[in-house]
């Protein structure tokens, strides 16, 4: 599973990043990258028999349901005394 995670991560490094010697994808793409790695690992765990059997679509749905999405209430200034 570590190899699948590493291969997925490496596959997400764009050619523009490789051209400048980068080893990792852009940090701005972290949510997309994390989701892709999690789905790949879930599929490998399923195929290896260490997790319940699921299709890639089911793995994507499970990861989507578990991923944290920040939701903040709008900030408001305190009322003036």
C-alpha positions as CSV (number, residue, x, y, z in Angstrom):
1,X,0.0,0.0,0.0
2,X,2.9,2.3,0.6
3,X,4.2,1.7,-2.9
4,X,0.8,2.4,-4.3
5,X,0.6,5.7,-2.3
6,X,4.1,6.7,-3.5
7,X,3.4,5.8,-7.1
8,X,0.1,7.8,-7.1
9,X,1.9,10.7,-5.5
10,X,4.7,10.6,-8.1
11,X,2.2,10.4,-10.9
12,X,0.6,13.6,-9.7
13,X,3.8,15.6,-10.2
14,X,3.3,17.6,-13.4
15,X,5.9,17.8,-16.1
16,X,6.3,21.5,-15.4
17,X,7.2,20.7,-11.8
18,X,9.6,17.9,-12.9
19,X,11.3,20.3,-15.3
20,X,12.4,22.5,-12.4
21,X,13.5,19.6,-10.3
22,X,10.4,19.4,-8.0
23,X,9.8,16.0,-6.4
24,X,6.3,16.7,-5.2
25,X,3.1,18.2,-6.6
26,X,2.1,21.8,-5.8
27,X,0.9,22.3,-2.2
28,X,-2.0,24.3,-3.6
29,X,-3.3,21.0,-5.0
30,X,-3.1,19.2,-1.6
31,X,-6.8,18.4,-1.3
32,X,-6.9,16.8,-4.8
33,X,-3.7,15.0,-4.2
34,X,-4.8,13.6,-0.8
35,X,-8.0,12.4,-2.3
36,X,-6.3,10.6,-5.2
37,X,-3.8,8.9,-2.9
38,X,-6.5,7.9,-0.4
39,X,-8.6,6.3,-3.2
40,X,-5.6,4.5,-4.6
41,X,-4.7,3.1,-1.2
42,X,-8.3,2.1,-0.5
43,X,-8.5,0.2,-3.8
44,X,-5.2,-1.5,-3.1
45,X,-6.4,-2.5,0.4
46,X,-9.5,-3.9,-1.1
47,X,-7.6,-5.8,-3.8
48,X,-5.2,-7.2,-1.2
49,X,-8.0,-8.5,1.0
50,X,-7.2,-6.3,4.0
51,X,-10.3,-4.2,3.6
52,X,-13.9,-4.8,2.5
53,X,-14.2,-5.4,-1.3
54,X,-15.2,-2.2,-3.1
55,X,-15.1,-0.8,-6.6
56,X,-13.0,2.3,-7.4
57,X,-16.3,4.3,-7.5
58,X,-17.2,3.0,-4.0
59,X,-13.7,3.9,-2.8
60,X,-14.1,7.4,-4.2
61,X,-17.4,7.8,-2.5
62,X,-16.1,6.5,0.8
63,X,-13.1,8.9,0.6
64,X,-15.4,11.8,-0.4
65,X,-17.6,11.1,2.6
66,X,-14.7,11.0,5.0
67,X,-12.6,13.9,3.8
68,X,-12.8,17.0,5.9
69,X,-14.3,20.1,4.4
70,X,-13.7,23.4,6.2
71,X,-16.9,25.3,6.9
72,X,-16.5,28.4,8.9
73,X,-19.2,30.8,10.0
74,X,-18.7,34.3,8.7
75,X,-16.8,36.4,11.2
76,X,-18.7,39.4,12.6
77,X,-17.4,42.3,14.6
78,X,-18.6,42.4,18.2
79,X,-21.3,45.0,18.9
80,X,-20.0,48.3,20.0
81,X,-20.7,49.1,23.7
